[in-house]
Amino acid sequence: MASSQGPSLRELAVQALSSVEDGYDLLAPKFDHTAFRTPDDVLDATIDALRPLGPFGRGLDVCCGTGAGMRVLASVCQGSIIGVDFSTGMLQQARRAHPQADAQWVRADVRALPFGGAFDLVVSFGAFGHFLPAERPALFAEVYRALRPGGLFAFPLGTPSPMTSRWYWAMLGFDVAMRVRNAVWRPRFVMYYRTWPLDAVCNDLSASGFAVTSVPLTALGHRKNGSARYRLVLARRVGEC
């Protein structure tokens, strides 16, 4: 819980015992008051890193949730911007929170996007823990298909915490608890923090046809070894339609 306006422990427990879709439908009205919403400083750092690479035309936020990441698209895109998510509740909340006339909201599974060669920029924030590593190739293939040739797929990833950090053990403990929960309870609730390491993600993006680089988001701070806490992955679609 991030504020008194956020969900109670009971509400979070009900969500955690639901499916991913039903859980987020339940959580949607209070989601922006939780620690699960992408922090504004991460969004601002992403805008600063993308701005020199633009301007872009049309933009897409995959797994947009309640729409926080649409501020990034609105800042760097000159064309229409679309948020896509499979939770009806999250999209309803996004429409209420972001009533801009130029923002569109589409309900769809991002593993079967209803777009082809339509976007110059695709972003995503804080959603990849809901996809198992084996699902990455299919997800990346859909994003590749949604981009125009030369289009960019961008998303921030946290760099690994050292074993001496409390965050390392907190995330490990959360992932272990979720694996136990999914082993004994149905429907599954897929949400893990440690299943998308930067090197493996970049390798899967490259295998999907992207030209991949990453840049440090230095405004978000550094670890004790001097590395940035976050990097922005930049995966560009190459080749022709």
C-alpha positions in Angstrom: 0.0 0.0 0.0 1.4 3.4 -1.0 -1.2 5.7 0.6 -4.3 5.6 2.7 -6.3 5.7 -0.5 -4.8 2.5 -1.6 -6.2 -1.0 -1.3 -6.4 -2.7 2.1 -4.5 -5.9 2.9 -7.7 -7.8 2.5 -8.3 -6.3 -1.0 -4.7 -7.2 -2.0 -5.2 -10.7 -0.8 -8.4 -11.1 -2.8 -6.6 -9.8 -5.9 -3.6 -12.2 -5.4 -6.0 -15.2 -5.2 -7.7 -14.2 -8.5 -6.5 -14.5 -12.0 -4.3 -11.8 -13.4 -7.2 -10.2 -15.4 -9.7 -10.4 -12.6 -7.2 -9.3 -10.0 -6.5 -6.1 -12.0 -10.1 -5.5 -12.6 -10.6 -5.5 -8.8 -7.5 -3.4 -8.1 -8.1 -0.8 -10.9 -10.0 1.9 -8.9 -7.1 2.1 -6.4 -4.2 1.1 -8.5 -2.7 4.6 -8.8 -2.5 4.8 -5.0 -0.3 1.7 -4.8 3.5 1.1 -5.1 2.7 -0.9 -8.3 2.2 2.2 -10.4 5.3 3.2 -12.3 6.8 6.2 -10.4 6.9 9.5 -12.1 10.6 9.8 -11.9 10.9 6.6 -14.1 8.5 8.1 -16.6 10.4 11.5 -16.6 13.8 9.7 -17.1 12.3 7.8 -20.0 11.0 10.9 -21.6 14.4 12.6 -21.3 16.1 9.6 -22.9 13.6 9.3 -25.8 13.3 12.9 -26.7 16.7 13.2 -28.6 15.6 10.1 -30.6 12.4 11.6 -31.8 10.0 13.1 -32.5 8.0 10.0 -33.2 4.7 9.6 -35.1 2.1 7.2 -33.7 2.8 5.7 -30.3 1.5 2.5 -28.4 1.7 1.7 -24.7 1.4 -2.1 -24.3 0.0 -3.3 -21.0 -0.9 0.4 -20.3 -2.8 -0.3 -17.1 -4.4 2.9 -15.8 -2.4 5.0 -18.4 0.6 6.5 -16.5 2.9 5.7 -19.3 0.8 7.5 -21.8 2.4 10.7 -20.6 5.6 9.5 -22.1 4.0 9.0 -25.5 2.2 12.4 -25.3 5.6 14.0 -24.7 7.5 12.5 -27.6 4.9 11.5 -30.2 3.3 13.9 -32.8 0.7 11.4 -34.0 -2.1 9.5 -32.2 -1.3 7.5 -29.1 -3.0 4.3 -28.0 -3.0 2.3 -24.8 -3.7 -1.4 -24.9 -4.5 -3.7 -21.9 -6.5 -6.8 -21.3 -8.1 -5.6 -18.1 -11.4 -3.9 -18.6 -11.2 -2.3 -15.2 -7.8 -0.8 -15.8 -8.9 0.6 -19.1 -12.0 2.2 -17.6 -9.9 3.8 -15.0 -7.4 5.0 -17.7 -10.3 6.7 -19.6 -11.4 8.5 -16.5 -7.9 9.6 -15.5 -6.7 10.6 -19.0 -9.7 12.1 -20.9 -7.5 13.7 -23.6 -9.2 13.6 -27.0 -6.0 12.3 -28.7 -5.6 9.2 -26.4 -7.3 5.9 -27.5 -7.8 2.8 -25.4 -8.0 -0.7 -26.7 -8.8 -4.0 -24.9 -6.6 -6.8 -26.2 -4.1 -9.4 -25.2 -0.7 -8.1 -26.1 0.3 -11.6 -27.3 -2.2 -11.1 -30.1 -2.1 -7.3 -30.9 -4.7 -6.1 -33.4 -2.2 -3.9 -35.2 0.3 -4.4 -38.0 3.0 -1.9 -39.0 1.2 1.0 -37.4 3.5 2.6 -34.9 6.7 4.5 -34.7 7.2 4.0 -31.0 6.0 1.2 -28.6 6.7 1.5 -24.8 5.8 -0.5 -21.8 6.2 0.1 -18.0 6.2 -2.3 -15.1 4.2 -5.1 -16.8 6.7 -7.7 -17.9 6.6 -9.6 -14.6 3.3 -11.0 -15.8 5.0 -12.9 -18.7 7.0 -16.0 -18.2 10.4 -16.2 -19.9 9.0 -18.7 -22.4 6.4 -16.1 -23.5 9.0 -13.4 -24.4 9.5 -14.5 -28.0 5.8 -14.4 -28.8 5.4 -11.1 -27.1 8.3 -9.5 -28.9 7.1 -10.9 -32.2 3.8 -9.1 -31.7 5.5 -5.8 -30.9 7.8 -6.2 -33.9 4.7 -6.7 -36.1 3.0 -3.7 -34.6 6.0 -1.4 -35.4 6.7 0.3 -38.8 10.2 -0.5 -40.2 12.6 1.6 -38.3 10.2 1.9 -35.4 11.4 1.7 -31.8 10.4 -0.5 -28.8 11.5 1.1 -25.5 11.1 0.1 -21.9 13.1 0.6 -18.6 14.5 -2.4 -16.7 16.0 -2.3 -13.3 19.6 -3.6 -13.1 20.2 -6.4 -10.6 20.4 -5.6 -6.9 23.5 -7.1 -5.2 22.9 -10.0 -2.8 23.8 -7.7 0.1 20.8 -5.5 -0.7 17.5 -5.9 1.1 15.7 -5.5 -2.2 17.5 -8.6 -3.6 16.1 -10.7 -0.8 12.7 -9.0 -0.9 12.2 -9.7 -4.6 13.6 -13.2 -4.2 11.1 -13.8 -1.4 8.2 -12.5 -3.4 9.0 -14.7 -6.4 9.3 -17.8 -4.2 6.0 -17.0 -2.5 4.3 -16.6 -5.9 5.7 -19.9 -7.1 4.4 -21.6 -4.1 1.0 -19.9 -4.5 0.8 -20.9 -8.2 1.8 -24.5 -7.3 -1.1 -24.9 -4.9 -3.8 -22.5 -6.1 -5.8 -21.9 -9.3 -6.2 -19.8 -11.3 -2.5 -18.8 -11.4 -1.5 -15.2 -10.8 1.7 -14.7 -12.9 3.8 -11.9 -11.4 7.5 -12.3 -10.8 10.3 -9.7 -10.3 13.4 -11.7 -11.3 12.4 -13.4 -14.5 13.5 -10.6 -17.0 17.2 -10.1 -16.6 18.6 -7.6 -19.0 21.0 -9.9 -20.9 18.4 -12.6 -21.5 15.8 -10.0 -22.6 18.3 -8.4 -25.1 19.1 -11.8 -26.5 15.5 -12.6 -27.1 14.9 -9.2 -28.7 17.8 -9.8 -31.0 16.4 -13.3 -31.9 13.1 -11.6 -32.7 14.7 -9.4 -35.3 15.4 -6.2 -33.3 18.6 -4.2 -33.3 19.1 -3.8 -29.5 21.0 -1.2 -27.4 20.4 0.2 -24.0 21.2 3.5 -22.2 21.6 4.2 -18.5 18.9 6.2 -16.9 21.4 8.1 -14.7 18.8 10.4 -13.2 17.4 7.4 -11.3 20.7 6.9 -9.4 23.5 4.4 -9.2 24.3 1.3 -7.3 27.4 1.0 -5.1 29.4 -0.5 -7.9 28.7 2.6 -10.0 26.2 1.0 -12.4 22.9 2.7 -13.1 19.9 1.4 -11.2 17.9 1.5 -14.4 18.6 1.1 -18.1 16.3 2.0 -21.0 16.2 -0.9 -23.5 16.0 0.4 -27.1 15.0 -2.2 -29.6 14.6 -1.0 -33.2 12.7 -2.9 -35.9 14.9 -3.4 -38.9 14.1 -4.5 -42.4 11.1 -4.1 -44.6 7.5 -5.1 -44.3 
